[in-house]
């Protein structure tokens, strides 16, 4: 990728959601180089963000989500993962066997009961649990559903989110409920979860959240 395009792309959310009309944020960045006002195409940049996020500038950490609600930490994907890691169970756990799901499959479904209106697309990181039908996937964005034969699983329950916390205002403690923002959330909305695992590593906190809600 051209360095100048990379610099502009670094000021965009990096979701590759396609809602701006381009398949990737890099595609929009290339247009922004020619027409700076094209930054307005990005639906994830809140009011004032277009002015604040100029090429080469760092995104400010305001600790408020798109609705102005405070959160305490940012949950990033693990460096080795292709996206945010979720542990889920389909409404019909028998789907895993019926659809012969396996590691590497691309699935799409919607997390129900937490208030999220967005259909998630994920890649299975392991074979389904043979006993419960539980799945572990990494959210990879809607483009993956276009480029691969995505399998529809319908509604599902979220068991947990797992990831890396580097930006935080507090040290996460097991048993505590915290407001956090998934770094790649398409809604840029804060979430709430109870920490069931927290371990401090050189690169940040390895954290697992359960009891997820969008609050």
PAZAPA-4460 file (N, C-alpha, C; in steps of 0.05 Angstrom, whole numbers, plus 32768, in hexadecimal, padded with zeros to 4 digits):
% residues 215
    n_x    n_y    n_z   ca_x   ca_y   ca_z    c_x    c_y    c_z   seq   type   mol
   8011   7FE8   8000   8000   8000   8000   8012   8019   8000     1      X     A
   800B   802D   7FF0   8019   8046   7FF0   801A   8052   800C     2      X     A
   8031   805E   8013   8034   8068   802E   801F   807E   8034     3      X     A
   801B   8090   8021   8008   80A5   8026   7FEC   809B   802A     4      X     A
   7FE4   8087   801A   7FCA   807B   801F   7FC9   806E   803A     5      X     A
   7FDE   8061   8042   7FDF   8054   805C   7FDC   8068   8073     6      X     A
   7FE8   807F   8070   7FE5   8094   8084   7FC8   809D   8087     7      X     A
   7FBB   80A1   8070   7F9F   80A9   8071   7F8E   8093   807C     8      X     A
   7F93   807A   8074   7F83   8063   807D   7F86   8060   809B     9      X     A
   7F9D   8068   80A6   7FA1   8065   80C3   7F8F   8078   80D3    10      X     A
   7F84   808C   80C6   7F72   809F   80D4   7F55   8096   80D2    11      X     A
   7F50   8080   80C4   7F35   8075   80C1   7F31   805E   80D4    12      X     A
   7F18   8056   80DA   7F13   8042   80EF   7F1E   8026   80E9    13      X     A
   7F24   8020   80CF   7F30   8006   80C9   7F1C   7FEF   80C9    14      X     A
   7F02   7FF4   80C6   7EEE   7FDF   80C7   7EE9   7FD1   80AD    15      X     A
   7EF1   7FDD   8096   7EED   7FD2   807C   7ED0   7FC8   8079    16      X     A
   7EBD   7FD9   8082   7EA1   7FD1   8082   7E93   7FD5   8067    17      X     A
   7E9F   7FE5   8056   7E93   7FE9   803B   7E7D   7FFE   803A    18      X     A
   7E75   800A   8051   7E5F   801D   8050   7E65   8037   8043    19      X     A
   7E7F   803D   803E   7E86   8055   8030   7E86   8051   8012    20      X     A
   7E82   8038   8009   7E82   8033   7FED   7E9B   8025   7FE3    21      X     A
   7EAF   8023   7FF4   7EC8   8016   7FEE   7ECA   7FFC   7FFE    22      X     A
   7ED8   7FE8   7FF3   7EDB   7FCF   8000   7EEC   7FD1   801A    23      X     A
   7EFF   7FE3   801A   7F11   7FE6   8031   7F14   8003   8037    24      X     A
   7F1F   8008   8050   7F25   8023   8058   7F3B   802F   8046    25      X     A
   7F4D   801E   803C   7F62   8027   802B   7F57   8033   8011    26      X     A
   7F41   8027   8007   7F34   8032   7FF0   7F29   804E   7FF4    27      X     A
   7F1D   8052   800B   7F13   806D   8012   7F2A   8080   8015    28      X     A
   7F40   8076   8022   7F57   8087   8026   7F63   8092   800C    29      X     A
   7F63   8081   7FF8   7F6D   8089   7FDE   7F5C   80A0   7FD2    30      X     A
   7F41   809E   7FD6   7F30   80B4   7FCD   7F34   80CD   7FDD    31      X     A
   7F38   80CA   7FF7   7F3C   80E1   8009   7F55   80F1   8000    32      X     A
   7F69   80E3   7FF5   7F81   80F1   7FEC   7F7A   8105   7FD6    33      X     A
   7F66   80FE   7FC5   7F5E   810F   7FAF   7F48   8122   7FB7    34      X     A
   7F37   8119   7FC9   7F1F   8129   7FD1   7F1C   8126   7FEF    35      X     A
   7F28   8138   7FFF   7F28   8136   801C   7F0B   8134   8028    36      X     A
   7EF8   8141   801B   7EDC   8140   8026   7ED1   8124   8025    37      X     A
   7EDD   8111   8017   7ED3   80F6   8015   7ED5   80E8   8030    38      X     A
   7EE4   80F4   8043   7EE5   80E8   805E   7EC9   80E6   806B    39      X     A
   7EB7   80F8   8062   7E9C   80F7   806C   7E8D   80DE   8065    40      X     A
   7E97   80CF   8052   7E8A   80B5   804B   7E8B   80A1   8062    41      X     A
   7E9F   80A4   8073   7EA2   8090   8089   7E8D   8095   809E    42      X     A
   7E7B   8082   80A1   7E65   8085   80B4   7E6E   8082   80D1    43      X     A
   7E87   8078   80D5   7E90   8073   80F0   7E9F   808A   80FD    44      X     A
   7EA4   809F   80ED   7EB1   80B6   80F8   7E9C   80C9   8102    45      X     A
   7E9D   80CE   811C   7E89   80DF   8129   7E8D   80FC   8123    46      X     A
   7E7B   810D   812D   7E7D   812A   8128   7E98   8135   8131    47      X     A
   7EA5   8143   8120   7EBF   814F   8126   7ED7   813C   8120    48      X     A
   7ED2   8123   811C   7EE8   8110   8118   7EF6   8115   80FE    49      X     A
   7EE6   811D   80E9   7EF2   8122   80CF   7F08   8138   80D1    50      X     A
   7F03   814C   80E1   7F17   8161   80E4   7F2E   8158   80F5    51      X     A
   7F28   8148   810A   7F3D   8140   811C   7F50   812B   8111    52      X     A
   7F46   8119   8100   7F56   8103   80F5   7F61   810A   80DA    53      X     A
   7F76   811A   80DA   7F83   8121   80C1   7F9A   810D   80BD    54      X     A
   7FA4   810A   80A4   7FBA   80F8   809F   7FD1   80FC   80B1    55      X     A
   7FDA   80E6   80BE   7FF1   80E7   80D0   7FE9   80ED   80EC    56      X     A
   7FD0   80F5   80F1   7FC8   80FC   810D   7FBF   80E4   811B    57      X     A
   7FC3   80E3   8135   7FB9   80CD   8146   7F9D   80D2   814E    58      X     A
   7F8C   80BD   814F   7F71   80C0   8157   7F70   80C6   8175    59      X     A
   7F62   80DB   817D   7F61   80E2   819A   7F50   80CE   81A9    60      X     A
   7F59   80C8   81C2   7F4A   80B6   81D3   7F39   80C6   81E6    61      X     A
   7F1F   80C9   81DF   7F0D   80DA   81EE   7EFF   80CB   8204    62      X     A
   7EFF   80B0   8203   7EF2   809F   8217   7ED4   80A3   8217    63      X     A
   7EC9   80AA   81FF   7EAC   80AC   81FB   7EA5   809E   81E1    64      X     A
   7E8F   808F   81E1   7E87   8081   81C9   7E78   8094   81B7    65      X     A
   7E6C   808A   81A1   7E60   809B   818D   7E47   80A9   8198    66      X     A
   7E3B   809E   81AE   7E24   80AB   81BC   7E2D   80BC   81D3    67      X     A
   7E46   80C0   81D7   7E50   80D1   81EC   7E52   80C3   8207    68      X     A
   7E50   80A9   8208   7E51   809A   8221   7E6D   8092   8228    69      X     A
   7E75   8095   8241   7E90   808E   824A   7E95   8070   824A    70      X     A
   7EAD   8069   8244   7EB6   804D   8248   7ED2   804E   8255    71      X     A
   7EDB   8036   825E   7EF3   8035   826E   7F0B   8028   8260    72      X     A
   7F06   8019   824B   7F1C   800B   823D   7F14   8004   8221    73      X     A
   7F28   7FFE   8210   7F24   7FF7   81F4   7F2D   7FDA   81F1    74      X     A
   7F1C   7FCA   81E6   7F22   7FAD   81E1   7F2B   7FAA   81C4    75      X     A
   7F44   7FA2   81C1   7F4F   7F9E   81A6   7F51   7F80   81A0    76      X     A
   7F52   7F79   8186   7F57   7F5D   8180   7F74   7F55   8189    77      X     A
   7F77   7F3B   818E   7F92   7F31   8192   7FA2   7F35   8179    78      X     A
   7FBC   7F3B   817A   7FCC   7F40   8162   7FCB   7F29   814E    79      X     A
   7FC9   7F10   8158   7FC9   7EF9   8146   7FAE   7EF3   813B    80      X     A
   7F99   7F00   8143   7F7E   7EFB   813A   7F76   7F0D   8123    81      X     A
   7F65   7F04   8111   7F5C   7F15   80FA   7F47   7F2A   8102    82      X     A
   7F3D   7F29   811B   7F29   7F3C   8123   7F21   7F36   8140    83      X     A
   7F0D   7F45   814B   7F04   7F41   8166   7EFB   7F24   816B    84      X     A
   7F02   7F19   8181   7EFB   7EFD   8187   7EE2   7EFB   8198    85      X     A
   7ECF   7EEB   818F   7EB6   7EE6   819D   7EB2   7EC9   81A2    86      X     A
   7EA7   7EC2   81BA   7E9D   7EA8   81C0   7E7F   7EA9   81BF    87      X     A
   7E72   7E98   81AE   7E56   7E9B   81AA   7E48   7E7F   81A9    88      X     A
   7E2E   7E7F   81AD   7E1E   7E67   81AA   7E06   7E6E   8198    89      X     A
   7E02   7E62   8181   7DEA   7E67   8171   7DD0   7E61   8180    90      X     A
   7DBA   7E6E   8179   7DA1   7E68   8186   7D9A   7E4A   8183    91      X     A
   7DA2   7E3F   816D   7D9F   7E22   8168   7DBB   7E15   8168    92      X     A
   7DC4   7E0B   817F   7DDF   7E00   8180   7DE4   7DE9   816D    93      X     A
   7DCE   7DDC   8164   7DD1   7DC5   8152   7DDA   7DCE   8136    94      X     A
   7DDA   7DE8   8131   7DE2   7DF2   8117   7DFF   7DEB   8111    95      X     A
   7E10   7DEA   8126   7E2C   7DE5   8122   7E30   7DC9   8115    96      X     A
   7E20   7DB6   811E   7E22   7D9B   8113   7E13   7D9A   80F8    97      X     A
   7DFC   7DA6   80F7   7DEB   7DA5   80DF   7DF8   7DB1   80C7    98      X     A
   7E06   7DC8   80CC   7E13   7DD7   80B7   7E30   7DCE   80B2    99      X     A
   7E39   7DBB   80C3   7E54   7DB0   80C1   7E69   7DC6   80C2   100      X     A
   7E65   7DD7   80D6   7E78   7DEE   80D9   7E93   7DE4   80E1   101      X     A
   7EA7   7DF2   80D8   7EC3   7DEA   80DE   7ED4   7E03   80DF   102      X     A
   7EEB   7DFF   80EB   7EFF   7E15   80ED   7F04   7E22   80D2   103      X     A
   7F04   7E3C   80D1   7F09   7E4B   80B8   7EF0   7E54   80AA   104      X     A
   7ED9   7E48   80B1   7EC0   7E50   80A4   7EBA   7E6E   80AA   105      X     A
   7EAD   7E7B   8097   7EA4   7E97   809B   7E86   7E95   80A0   106      X     A
   7E7D   7EA1   80B7   7E61   7EA0   80BF   7E56   7EBC   80C2   107      X     A
   7E3C   7EBE   80C1   7E30   7ED8   80C7   7E17   7ED3   80D8   108      X     A
   7E13   7EE6   80EB   7DFC   7EE4   80FD   7DFA   7EFD   810D   109      X     A
   7DE5   7EFF   811D   7DE1   7F18   812D   7DE0   7F12   814A   110      X     A
   7DF0   7F20   815A   7DEF   7F1C   8177   7DD5   7F28   8183   111      X     A
   7DC4   7F17   818D   7DAA   7F20   8198   7DAB   7F22   81B6   112      X     A
   7D9A   7F33   81C1   7D98   7F35   81DE   7DAC   7F49   81EA   113      X     A
   7DBE   7F55   81DA   7DD1   7F68   81E5   7DCC   7F84   81DA   114      X     A
   7DBA   7F86   81C6   7DB3   7FA0   81BB   7DC3   7FA8   81A3   115      X     A
   7DD1   7F95   8197   7DE1   7F9B   817F   7DD1   7F96   8166   116      X     A
   7DCD   7FAA   8155   7DBE   7FA6   813C   7DCE   7F9D   8124   117      X     A
   7DE8   7F99   8128   7DFA   7F93   8112   7DFE   7F75   810E   118      X     A
   7DFB   7F6C   80F5   7E02   7F50   80EF   7E20   7F4D   80EF   119      X     A
   7E2A   7F39   80FD   7E47   7F35   80FF   7E4F   7F1F   80EC   120      X     A
   7E67   7F22   80E1   7E73   7F0E   80CF   7E8D   7F05   80DC   121      X     A
   7E90   7EEB   80E0   7EA8   7EE1   80EE   7EB3   7EC8   80E2   122      X     A
   7ECD   7EC4   80E7   7EDB   7EAC   80DE   7EE0   7E9A   80F6   123      X     A
   7ED7   7E80   80F4   7EDB   7E6D   8109   7EF8   7E69   810F   124      X     A
   7F00   7E6B   8128   7F1C   7E67   8130   7F22   7E4A   8138   125      X     A
   7F0D   7E3B   813C   7F10   7E1F   8144   7EF7   7E10   813C   126      X     A
   7EF7   7DF6   813C   7EDF   7DE6   8138   7ECB   7DEB   814E   127      X     A
   7EB1   7DE9   8149   7E9D   7DED   815E   7EA1   7DDA   8175   128      X     A
   7E99   7DE3   818D   7E99   7DD1   81A4   7E85   7DBA   81A0   129      X     A
   7E8E   7DA2   81A1   7E7D   7D8B   819B   7E66   7D87   81AE   130      X     A
   7E69   7D91   81C7   7E55   7D8D   81DB   7E3F   7DA3   81DA   131      X     A
   7E48   7DBC   81D9   7E35   7DD2   81DB   7E2E   7DE0   81C1   132      X     A
   7E3E   7DDB   81AC   7E3A   7DEA   8193   7E45   7E06   8194   133      X     A
   7E54   7E0D   81A9   7E60   7E28   81AC   7E75   7E2C   8197   134      X     A
   7E78   7E45   818E   7E8A   7E4D   8179   7E9D   7E63   8183   135      X     A
   7EB5   7E62   8179   7EC8   7E78   817E   7ECF   7E83   8162   136      X     A
   7EC8   7E9D   815E   7ECF   7EA9   8144   7EDB   7EC4   8148   137      X     A
   7EE8   7ECE   8134   7EF2   7EE9   8133   7EE2   7EF9   811F   138      X     A
   7ED8   7F10   8127   7EC8   7F21   8115   7EDB   7F2C   8100   139      X     A
   7ED4   7F28   80E7   7EE5   7F30   80D1   7ED8   7F44   80BE   140      X     A
   7EBF   7F4C   80C4   7EB3   7F61   80B4   7EA3   7F57   809C   141      X     A
   7E91   7F68   8092   7E7E   7F5F   807D   7E8C   7F58   8062   142      X     A
   7EA3   7F63   805D   7EB1   7F5C   8044   7EB6   7F3E   8042   143      X     A
   7EBC   7F32   8058   7EC2   7F15   8058   7EAA   7F05   804F   144      X     A
   7E92   7F0F   8055   7E79   7F01   804D   7E75   7F04   802F   145      X     A
   7E80   7F19   8023   7E7D   7F1C   8006   7E92   7F0B   7FF7   146      X     A
   7EA9   7F08   8003   7EBF   7EFA   7FF6   7EBF   7EDC   7FFB   147      X     A
   7EB0   7ED3   800F   7EB0   7EB7   8015   7E93   7EAD   8016   148      X     A
   7E8F   7E93   8016   7E75   7E88   8018   7E6D   7E88   8036   149      X     A
   7E61   7E9E   803F   7E5A   7EA0   805B   7E42   7E8F   8062   150      X     A
   7E43   7E83   8079   7E2D   7E72   8083   7E1C   7E82   8097   151      X     A
   7E02   7E83   8093   7DF0   7E91   80A5   7DEA   7E80   80BD   152      X     A
   7DEE   7E8B   80D5   7DE7   7E7C   80EE   7DD1   7E8A   80FD   153      X     A
   7DC6   7EA1   80F3   7DB0   7EAE   8100   7DB9   7EBC   811A   154      X     A
   7DA6   7EBD   812E   7DAC   7EC9   8147   7DBE   7EB8   8158   155      X     A
   7DCE   7EC6   8169   7DDF   7EB7   817B   7DE3   7EC5   8196   156      X     A
   7DEA   7EB6   81AA   7DF1   7EC1   81C4   7E0F   7EC6   81C6   157      X     A
   7E16   7EDD   81D1   7E33   7EE2   81D6   7E3A   7ED7   81F2   158      X     A
   7E4E   7EC6   81F2   7E58   7EBC   820C   7E6E   7ECF   8216   159      X     A
   7E80   7ED7   8204   7E96   7EE8   820E   7EA3   7EF6   81F6   160      X     A
   7EB0   7F0C   81FD   7EC3   7F1A   81EB   7EDF   7F16   81F8   161      X     A
   7EF2   7F12   81E7   7F0E   7F10   81F0   7F20   7F22   81DF   162      X     A
   7F34   7F2E   81EC   7F46   7F3E   81DD   7F5B   7F4B   81EE   163      X     A
   7F68   7F5F   81E2   7F7E   7F6C   81EF   7F76   7F89   81F6   164      X     A
   7F7B   7F90   820F   7F75   7FAB   8219   7F90   7FB9   821E   165      X     A
   7F95   7FCE   820D   7FAD   7FDE   8211   7FA6   7FFA   821B   166      X     A
   7F90   8005   8210   7F87   801F   8218   7F71   801B   822D   167      X     A
   7F77   8023   8246   7F64   8020   825C   7F68   8035   8271   168      X     A
   7F53   803C   827E   7F54   804F   8294   7F56   8042   82AF   169      X     A
   7F51   8027   82B0   7F52   8018   82C9   7F5F   7FFD   82C3   170      X     A
   7F69   7FF0   82D8   7F73   7FD5   82D5   7F5C   7FC2   82D7   171      X     A
   7F56   7FB2   82C2   7F3F   7F9F   82C4   7F43   7F8A   82D9   172      X     A
   7F2E   7F86   82E9   7F2F   7F72   82FE   7F19   7F5D   82FA   173      X     A
   7F20   7F44   82FF   7F0D   7F2E   82FC   7EF5   7F33   830E   174      X     A
   7EDD   7F30   8303   7EC5   7F35   8312   7EB9   7F51   830F   175      X     A
   7EC9   7F63   8305   7EBF   7F7E   8301   7EB1   7F82   82E6   176      X     A
   7E9D   7F92   82E6   7E8F   7F99   82CD   7E99   7FB4   82C3   177      X     A
   7EA0   7FB5   82AA   7EAC   7FCD   829F   7E9E   7FD5   8284   178      X     A
   7E9F   7FEF   827E   7E97   7FF8   8264   7EB0   7FF8   8252   179      X     A
   7EAE   7FEB   823B   7EC4   7FEA   8229   7EBA   7FEF   820C   180      X     A
   7ECC   7FF7   81FB   7EC5   7FFB   81DF   7ED6   7FE8   81CE   181      X     A
   7EC9   7FD6   81C0   7ED9   7FC6   81AD   7EE5   7FD8   8198   182      X     A
   7EFF   7FD5   8193   7F0D   7FE8   8182   7F01   7FE9   8166   183      X     A
   7EF7   7FD2   815C   7EED   7FD0   8141   7ECE   7FCF   813F   184      X     A
   7EC1   7FD7   8154   7EA3   7FD6   8154   7E99   7FE9   813E   185      X     A
   7E87   7FDE   812D   7E7D   7FEE   8117   7E6B   8005   8121   186      X     A
   7E5F   8002   8139   7E4F   8017   8144   7E5E   802A   8155   187      X     A
   7E78   8023   815B   7E88   8034   816D   7E79   8038   8187   188      X     A
   7E6C   8023   8191   7E5C   8025   81A9   7E69   8017   81C0   189      X     A
   7E66   8022   81D8   7E71   8015   81F0   7E61   7FFC   81F6   190      X     A
   7E6F   7FE8   8201   7E63   7FCF   820B   7E68   7FCD   8229   191      X     A
   7E5A   7FBB   8235   7E5E   7FB6   8251   7E63   7F98   8255   192      X     A
   7E75   7F90   8266   7E7A   7F74   826B   7E88   7F6F   8285   193      X     A
   7E85   7F57   828F   7E92   7F4E   82A8   7EAC   7F40   82A1   194      X     A
   7EC2   7F48   82AD   7EDC   7F3C   82A8   7EDD   7F20   82B6   195      X     A
   7EE1   7F0B   82A6   7EE4   7EF0   82B1   7F01   7EE7   82B0   196      X     A
   7F11   7EF6   82A1   7F2E   7EF0   82A0   7F3D   7F09   829A   197      X     A
   7F53   7F0E   82A8   7F63   7F26   82A2   7F80   7F1F   82A9   198      X     A
   7F92   7F21   8296   7FAE   7F1C   829B   7FBF   7F31   828D   199      X     A
   7FD1   7F3D   829C   7FE2   7F52   8291   7FFA   7F46   8283   200      X     A
   7FFD   7F4D   8269   8013   7F44   8259   8024   7F5C   8250   201      X     A
   803A   7F57   8244   804B   7F6D   823B   803D   7F7F   8227   202      X     A
   802B   7F73   8216   801D   7F83   8202   8003   7F90   820C   203      X     A
   7FFB   7F89   8225   7FE2   7F94   8230   7FD3   7F7F   8240   204      X     A
   7FBA   7F85   8246   7FA9   7F73   8255   7F9B   7F5F   8242   205      X     A
   7F9D   7F45   8248   7F8D   7F31   823B   7F74   7F2E   824B   206      X     A
   7F5D   7F36   823F   7F44   7F38   824E   7F2E   7F28   8241   207      X     A
   7F1D   7F1B   8251   7F05   7F0D   8248   7EED   7F1A   8256   208      X     A
   7EDA   7F23   8246   7EC1   7F2F   8250   7EAA   7F1C   824C   209      X     A
   7E99   7F19   8260   7E81   7F09   825E   7E69   7F1B   8266   210      X     A
   7E51   7F11   8263   7E39   7F21   826A   7E38   7F3A   825A   211      X     A
   7E3B   7F38   823F   7E3E   7F4F   822E   7E23   7F5D   822A   212      X     A
   7E23   7F77   822C   7E0C   7F88   8224   7E17   7FA1   8216   213      X     A
   7E07   7FAD   8205   7E0D   7FC8   81FA   7DFE   7FDC   820B   214      X     A
   7E0D   7FEA   821C   7DFF   7FFB   8230   7E07   8018   822D   215      X     A
***
